[in-house]
Amino acid sequence: MATQRWNIDPSHSAVGFTVRHLVISKVRGAFERFSGAVEFDEQNPSASKVAVRIEAASIDTREAKRDEHLRSADFFDAATHPELAFTSTSVEKLGGNEYRVVGDLTIRGVTLPVTLETEFLGVGKDPWGNQRIGFAAKGSIDRKAFGLTWNQALETGGLLVGEKIEIALDVQAVRAQSAEQAA
């Protein structure tokens, strides 16, 4: 399969995260609005690319007050920095269906490299004749490195919000129509 472009289908994909809360548990959340594309070449993974844009204000942790705080200048500052972005810089096949995708993640205007351990889940045709492709990816970041430094000390010791953010992505994308296919 030569390099093909696939547009991410947000209705069949998820951009999720997990962070320690009160030292004793984890809180899960997701971003509800995002878009992007994958250019994938299974035979030549180094020719593959990923680019994603995420709307910061679309954060959802199932708690309205917490989400409002996360949108504020204490965290994402969504009014000033409305987008998070990821652009791959390299794709490496590790073996089987496992890949390492390295790229630049931008949060709050800070861009740092991030590594995503990625599994290629396959290609298939949906009931309407569209070709689809699937991936699952995971990685982690230090939120403080991106300027997300707000926290609160607990009287029992420790901090309210953990520093390590675990990222979990489930991506389904639809093959883009080329000009000659659309004609």
C-alpha angles and dihedrals in degrees: 000000000000120000108298131183119236124186114219113246105217092194090062099034137071135207104198139167142187129208134178114256126196087351089271104074146017130248120210126208143163143203111241100197123054141128137193150127140247123212104198131186111176092189094048107028093176087068090058123104139185129199124177135174120198126194106233094206091058092075113134125186094159091254115094097202092049091048090051089051091048090053091052129091088267089073129359097000088212093183091062099027105033095170141054114200138194124192120176120233098183141008120200128184111226098185137292108008094332122114138173114223115192120188150144116275117196120200123164090353092303116119120199135161117263130187121215120194101216135193120203104220099188146259128276145156121253122220090266095057099258119139111233134189130197137207137171120202138179137184142138139237138191103243093205090062087063094050096262092131105141114123143145128224116235121226088231090055130265129064133288095235125037120233098223115079117197113211123208122183130186111186131187116175135184121228109255117239113242120220092257092048092051093050 
